[in-house]
Amino acid sequence: MITISNITVRLGGRTILDGATAALRPGGSYGLIGRNGAGKSTLMKVLVGQLDPDEGSVEIPRRARLGYIAQDAPGGTTSPFELVLAADTERAALLDEAEHCTDPHRLGDLHDRLLAIDAYTAPARAAIILTGLGFDEAMQAQPLDSFSGGWKMRVALAALLFSAPDVLLLDEPSNHLDLESTLWLESFLKSYPGTLIVISHERDLLNTVVDTILHLQGGKLTLYPGDYDSFERQRAERAAQLASAKASQDAQRARLQDYVARNSARASTAKQAQSRAKMLARMQPIAALIEDPSLSFDFPSPAEMRPPLITLDLAAVGYDEKPILRRLNLRIDPDDRIALLGRNGNGKTTLARLLAAQLTPLDGAMQASTKMQVGYFTQYQVEELATEDTPLEHMTRAMKGATPGAVRAQLGRFGFSGNRATTRVGQLSGGERARLALALITRDAPHLLILDEPTNHLDVDAREALVQALNAYSGAVILISHDRHMVELTADRLVLVDNGTAVDYAGSIEDYIDFVLGRNQPKAEARPKGEKKDRKAVARAREEERQAAKDVAAAEAAIAKLQAQVSGIDRAMFDPASAEPALRNLTMGELATRRSALERELESAEVRWLDSSERRERQAA
């Protein structure tokens, strides 16, 4: 059990954590979430002992091994494979001692321990982890200094996973990963045997990996059983209950204030007025859920243009006259919403730079409308913002000749109004800097937006706001993102960058995920023309179809019943007075246990429904 007791942390005169309290069970998988700047990383540093709280304490089992990635990326001439193997310090120490040991009894003990910790399969396990995170065999043997910072952080993540600590703490582990590596990481973490605490803004990762949400807001911690979607439902219900309670209290307060105002001066009613005044003083105000009013994305609409915007005809592109991609045949129209798929290093960013006219074709042809404006977002733009300047100064320089009102209006589209426009960039959160970069690249109302990993610094709510803004934007969009929730909601065309070229991908994002995870099954062979089914086979097929339909109906009824039971428990957790009598006297722990059991039953029912539905579709085909 990890016990967080009334933790308070103050940094730079500001209270980050304010009496945060939670109890985490052994072997649980927790998603630590909250708005940018809420204090998630601060709490993580307290847990690993890098930061001492001003008040409160953290209790962790004495023998528990904690694993956490340091901020500094590894470097040197060591290879990724060697660094990952060295992460198992006990194995390394035992092997070193065994190599120099001359005592046969001690040598036997060493080999027994090496067998116990599965030391001899370690090279294979290290290679599997590195491969899953995108390192092929050649890359695993290269010196670390030959890799970029993002790839070095992947090596650090691989070493941490290989060391298999009892408590694994991960802070945005998918930030440097592509979609394929993110899918592998989810699969790995889903079966992780120890306690997992992960900071992530990836909705799909949180839904796949964690069984409890640890929500940090206003310096306080709140535990929500279930995955992220379950948390959102519970939070929405809680917000509705708080809004109702606040409205009721506000009405009561208004009545009391009115009574006091009308009756304080009368001798006959002065005591009653005084009593109601004391009641008002004792009344604790109900706070509404805090929402960030500056969370905003609003892309200006471009002028209409005739299609196509860009046409590639057998084009090749690369660097130093060496092609990375060849035989590119693509057409981009004004209403296209395209997501580029493929592993990091396959050329997605190279293709994006070609479409943004930052690179020219080495071969073939590229035609683009001369009046077309392109807005191209990359992480480099976020990192290169001048930290001593304000958003207003950045935008004034970018919109040379524009009126102060026009500059302010563009900043306001992205939440930089009032004092936020004159705050130094160095004091902005990563999400705010990303919003500023987006505001800068869209100042001219571009016809084509090219977004290369725009969500890396955005929290979940900010990502949802970005999705809505992209769907409202009337221009073309080309998206590179490992956030498949965003890809699914914004892209209606997929382009796979692989094997030195880029081609349209015929399936959906779910089909691509199945392909990456090896879940695609070959389709059954079509029946030869003219071949007839006999009557018994037809009758048997109809009976199987009817049975499948019955199974679907039964599964749907079970799902509806279980969902109602889960909602009843959620009401009991947040508003016991409105709960069913049988649930009112249960403790929060008992309610959480019952809810977890219902979630497992619900998952099984959904699997039954899916299997029955697929069976019915096969029979109907």
N, C-alpha and C positions, 0 to 999 in steps of 0.2 A: 504494500500500500504506500502510495506517495501522498503525503498530507501537506497541503498548502494552507497555512494558518495566518490570516489577517496580515498579508504581505503589503507593506507600503514602501514605495520607492519614489524618491524625488530626484530629479535630474535638472540641473540648471535653473533651480527655483520653481520648477513645475512638477506637480504630482502626477506621476505616470500610472502607478498602481496604488489603489486606495483601499486597503483592507481586503485585498483579494483572498478568497478562501475557496478551497475545493479539495475533495478526496478522490484520488484516482486508484482504481483497483488494479491489481497485478494482471498482466496479460491483456489489458484493455487497449483499444485503438482509438485515440482521441484526435479530433481535428480542432486545433486551436485557431479560432477565427476572430475577426474584428476589423474595423476600419483601419486604413493606413494611419500610422501614428498612435494607435490605441495602446501600444505597449506589449505586443506579442513577443517581439525579439527580446525585449527587456525581461519579460517573465522567463523566457527560455534561458537567458544568461544567469538569472537567479537560480534556476533549477540545476544548472551544471556548476554552480559555484564561482562563476566569473564575476558576479556582482552580488554584493551583500545588501540585503534589504535594510531600510532605515528602521522599520518595525516589522514584527512578525517573524515567522520561521518556516522552514521547509524540512520535512522529515522524509528521508529516503532510506530504505533498508541498507544496513551497513555494507553488506557484501555485494550489493547490486552494482554492476558495471554500467556506466553511462556512456553513450556515444553521441558526439556532437561535432559537426564540421566547423573547423576554424575559419575565420574570415580570409586568411591568407591562402592563396592557391599554392599547391606544392610545385617545386621546380627542381632544377639540377639535371644531371646526366642519367639519373635513375630512370628506368622504364616504367610505364604504368603497371605492367605485370609484376615487376619486382616490388614496387611500392605497395600494391595491394596485398601481396603475400606477406610483406613485412608488417602489415597491420595486425596480424595475429601474433602478438608479442610473445605469448607463451610458447607457441609452436617454434618461433624463431629461436628463442632461448633454449628450448629442449634440443633442437637439432644441433645448435652450436655446442652444447655441452656433450651431446652424444658423439659428436665428431672427435672430441679430445678426451673422452672418458676412457680410462684403462681399468676401472673396477668393474668386473663382470656383473656383480650384484646390482650396482648402481645403473649399469648399462641396461640391464633387464628391466629395472623400474622405469627408466627413461622410455624404453620402447613400449612398455605397457601403457604409459601415459600418452604417448604419441598415437597409439592405436585408439585409446579412449576418446581423444579429441578429434579423431578422424583426420589426422595430420597428413596422411599420404594421399588423400584425395583433394587436398587443398589446391594444388595447381589447376586441377580441372574446375573446381568451384570458382576460383579466381577468374579463369578464362571465361566461364559462363557469365559471370557478372559483368565483366568488361565488354563482352560481346553484346549482352543485353543493352548496355548503355552506349552502343554504337562503335566500339573499337574492334576493327577487324584484326586478324593475326599479325599483320605487318605493323599496324599502329600500336599494338600492345608491346612491341619491342623497341619502339622509338624512344629517344630521350625526352623527358618531360618538357625541357626547354624548347622543343620544336613545336609545341602545341600552343594554341591561343589560350587566353584566360578562361573562356567558357569550357573548353575541353579539359583544362587542368582541374576545374571544379568538378567535372564528371569523374575524374580519377579519384579526387578526394571523396566523392560520394561512394564510388565503388569500394574504396578501402574501408569506409565506415560500414557499409553493408556486409562486407566480408568478415569484419571483426565480430559481428553478431553480438552486440552488447545486450544486456538484460533490459535496459531502457534506451530506446532509440529515439533521438530528438532530431527532427528534420525541419529546417527553415526554408520554405519555398524550394523543395528539391527539384521541381520540374522546370525552374526558370531557365536553365541552360540546356534543356533537352528538347529534342524534336518529338513529334507525335509518336513515332515508332518506339523510341526509348521511354517515353512517358507511359505507354501501354505496358511495356515490359516491367517498369518500376511498379506500376499498380498491381500487376500480377504477383510480383515478389513481395510487396508489402502486405497484400491481402492474406498471405499465409505466414506472416512473420510471427514467430512463437513468443516473443517478448512483449513488453509494454511499448507502445508506439505513441508518440506525441508529434504531430506534424502540423506546421503552419503552412497553409496552402489557400490559394484563392481559386483553385481549379475545382469547379463544381463536380465534374465527373470523377476526379480523383477522390474527393471527399465522399461521394456517394458509393464508390467502389471499395474503399479501404477502411474507413472508420466506422465504429459502432456507437460513438458518442461525440457530440459537439461540445467543445469548451469555448463559450462565447465571452469575449473580453470587451466590455463597454463601460465607459465612465470609470475606469479603474477597478471594476468589479468583475468577478467570474461567475458565470451561470452554466450549469450542466444541462444539456438537452439529450435525452436518449435517442438513438437513431442516427441516420445519415444526414446529409445537408438538406435534402428535400424535406425530410421529416422536420428538421429544425425550422425551415422556412414556414411550414404549415403551423407549427407550434408558436412561432414568433408572430405570425399574422393573427392567430387566435388571441394571443396575449395582448397584442396591440389593440384589437377590437374591444377586448375586455377593459383594458386601461382607458381607452377613449370613452367607453360607456360610463365607467366609474368616475372619470374626471368630469364628464358632462353633468352627471348626477350631483357630484360634489360642488361644482361651480354654481349649479342652480340652487342648491341648499345654501351655499355661502351668500349668494345674492339675496335670498329671502331673509337670512339672518341679518345681513347688513341693512337691508331695507327696514326691518323691524327696529333695529337699534337706532337708526336715524330718525324714525318717526316717533319713537316712544321714550327716548332718553330724557327728554325735557319734562315729561309728565310725571307728577309725583306718584300717581296711581300705578303707573307701569314702569317706573324707573328700575325697580328690583328685577323685573322680568327682562328688561333691556340689558341691565348689567350682567345678568346670568347668560344671556345670549352672546354678549360681547366676550365673556370668558370662554364660551363654547367656540367662538370664532378663533380666539387666540390659540386654543388647544388643537384646532383642526389642522392636521398635517396635510399639506397640499399633495395631490397625486400628480406625479410627473409623467408627462406623455413620453413615449419612446423617442429618443433623440434621433433625428434624421439630419443629414448634412445638406443644408440648403444650397451649398456651392457645388454639389455634385451635378455637373452639367456637361453635356456634349451636344452641340448643335452645328452641324456642317452647313455652310451656306450653299444654296442651290446654284448650280452652274447654268449658263445659257445653253439652250438646246443646240445639238450638233447632229449632222447627218452621219449615219454609219457608213463605213467602219471608222473607229478612232485609230486603230493600228492594225496593220496587216504584215505578218511575217511569211516570207516565201523562201523556203529552203535556206533559212538563215543559220549562220553559225556565230557563236559569241564565246569569248574567253579573254585571257590576259596574256600579254607579251607574245601575241601572234599564235598562242596555243589554245585551240578551241576546247571549251568545257562542254558546250552543248552544240549539237549539229542537227541539220535537217529539220529546223523548226518551221512548222506550218500552223500558224495561229492567227485568229482574227478576233479583235476586241471591239465590241459594239458599245454604244453609250449606256445601254441598260444591263450590261453583263455584271454578274456577281460571281467572281471566280476565286476559288481557293486552290493554292498550289500545294500539292502533296509530295512527299518524298523525304528521305533521310537528310539530315544536315550533311553538307558536303556534296550532295548530288547536283547542286546548281540552281536552287530556287532563288537565292539572292542574286546570282548572276543574271538569271532571266529577268528578275524585277528591275535590276539596274539597266538592262537593255531596253525594257519597256519605258523606263523613266528617262531614256536618252542620256544616261551617264556612261554607257558603253555604246560603241558602234559595231555593226555586224562585221565579222571577219570574212564572211562569205554570204552569198545569197542577197536577199533584198528585204528592207524594212520600210514600209510607207506609213507615215503618221500625218494626221491633219495638222496643218501649219498653225491653226488658231487654238489648238488644244492646250489646256493648262493641266499640269500634272502635280499632284501633291504626294510626295514620297516620304514616308515616315520610317525611320530606323532608330534603334537604340542609341546609335552614336550621336544623334541629334539631342537626345535627352542628356547624355553624358557631357556634351560639349557646350551646354548652356552656361553663360557667364554667371557664376554664383554671386558676384557682388552686385549685379544689375537686377532690376525689378522686371516683372512681366510687362509693365507699361513701357519701360525703356527698350526692352527687346522688341515689342510690337511696333513702337514708334520708328525704330530703325528699319524694320522689315517693311513697313507701310510708308515709305518715304513720300512726302507730299500729301498724305492723307490728313484730314482734319482730326483734331483731338477726339471729337465725337465718334468718328468712324473707327478710330483706334480702340476707344473704350468699348464700342459696340461689339467689335470682334472678340475682345477679351471677355466681355460679358457672356458671349455665346458658350464659353468654356468655364464659366464659374468664377472668373476673375473680376469681380466688381468691388467697388468700395476699397477698403484697405488691402484686400487680397491683391489688387493690381499694383500696389506700391510696396509689397513685401519682397525682400531680397530673395532671389532664387535659392540661395544657400539655406534658407530657412523653410523652404517648401518640402513637402514629402515627395517620395518618388512618384506617386500617382499624380500629384499636382504638377510635377515637372513634365510628365508624359502628356498631361492635358495642355500644358503650355506649348509643347512641341507640336501637338496636333493643331492648336490654334494658329501657330506660325505657318505651318505648311498649307493651311486651307484659307489663308487670308485673301487669296485671289479667286475664290470659288472655283476650284479645279474641276475639270470634266472627268478626271480619272484619279482615284485615290489608290495608292499602293502602300499597304500597311504591312511592314515586316515585324512580326511579334509585337503588336501594340499593347498587349495585356500584361507584360512582364511586371510592371510596377503597379498594376491596378488591383484593388480588392474586388470581391465578388459583386458588390452592389455597383461599383464603377464599371465593371465589365458588362453588367446588364444594361446600364445607361448607354454604353458604347454600342451595344447591339441595337438598341432602339434607335440611336442616332443614325447608324449605318442603314437600317431599314427605312428610315425616313429620308435619307439622302437620295437625290434624284440622279446622281452621276454613276459612273462605273466604278467598281471596286475590285481590286486584286489583293487577296489576303494570304499572308503566310502566318500561320499560327498553330501551336500545339494544343490550343484550347478547342477541343472538338465541339464543345457546347456552342461556342461562338461560330465555328465553321458551319455547324448544322443549321443554325438559325439565320445566318446571313448569306451563305453561298448557295447558288442554284446551279453551279457548274464547277466541276472538279477537273484539275489538270495535274497529271502525275509526271513529276520530273524524275526520271530514272534512266539508267543505261545510256547516258549521254544525249538524251533528247527530252522533249516534253510533248505529251499527247493527252487528249481528252480521256478522262476515266469514265467509263460507262455506268458504273454502279453508284451507290450512295456512299456517304461517309461511313455508315454502319457496315456496308459491304467491304470497304477498304480496311476497317478495323478488323473484321473477321479474317480478311486475307492476311493482314500483318500477324495476327495471333494464330494463324494456321487453322482457323475454324471453317473455312470454305470447303464444302463438300462437292465433288463432281456431280453434275446433274445426271439423272437417269437417262439412258438412251431412249430416243424417241421410238415409238412403235412403228414398224414398217407399214407403208400404205397398203391398204387392202386386207390387212390382218384383222380378223374379227374375233371378238371375245365370245366365248360360249355362254349359254344362258345362266348356268350355275355361277360362273365367274361374275356376270353382271349382277345377279341377285346378291352374291356375297359382298360385292363392292358397295351396293346400296345399303345393305345392313351395316357394314362398317362405317359408312357415311352417317347413317342415322345414329349409331352409337357414339361416333365422334361428336355429333351435334349435342347429344345428351351430356357428354362429358364436358363440353364447353359451357353449357348452361349451368351444370353443377359447380364447375370451377368459378364461374362468374358470381353465383349466389354465395359461395364460400368467401370470395374476395370481398363482396359487399358487406357480409356479416362481420368479417374480421376488421375491415376498415372502420365500421361503426364502433366496434369494441375498442379499437385504438383511439378513436376520437373521444370516446367516453373516458378513457384513462387520462388523455391529455386535459380534458376539462377538470378532472379530479385533481390533477397536478397544479393547475393554475387558478382554479375557482372551485374549491371543495364544496361550497354551498350549493352550486348548481349540479353537482355530480349525482350519480345514482346512489341510493342508500347503501348498496353493497360495497361501494368504493370509498365512501366518506371516511371510514375509520382506518383505512390502510395508510401506512407510513409511505414517505416518498420512495424509500428503498424497495418496499413491497410493490408499489405501483410501477417502478422502473423495471423490476424483475418480471412482473406480469406483462409489461409492454414489450420487453425484449422477446419473450416467448411468443407473443402474438405476432411480432414482426417476422420471426422465423416461420411461423405457420403461414403468414401472408406471403412470404417469399416462396414457400412450397406450393401454395395455391396458385400463384402467378406462373410458376414453372409448369404446373399441370394444365393451366389454361393455355399457355403458349404451345405446349406439346399437342394438346387436343385441337387447337386451332390449326396448327400446321398439318395434323393428320386429316382434319376435315377438308382443308384446301387441297391436299394431295388426292383425296378420294373424289373431290369434285372436278379435278382437272381431267 
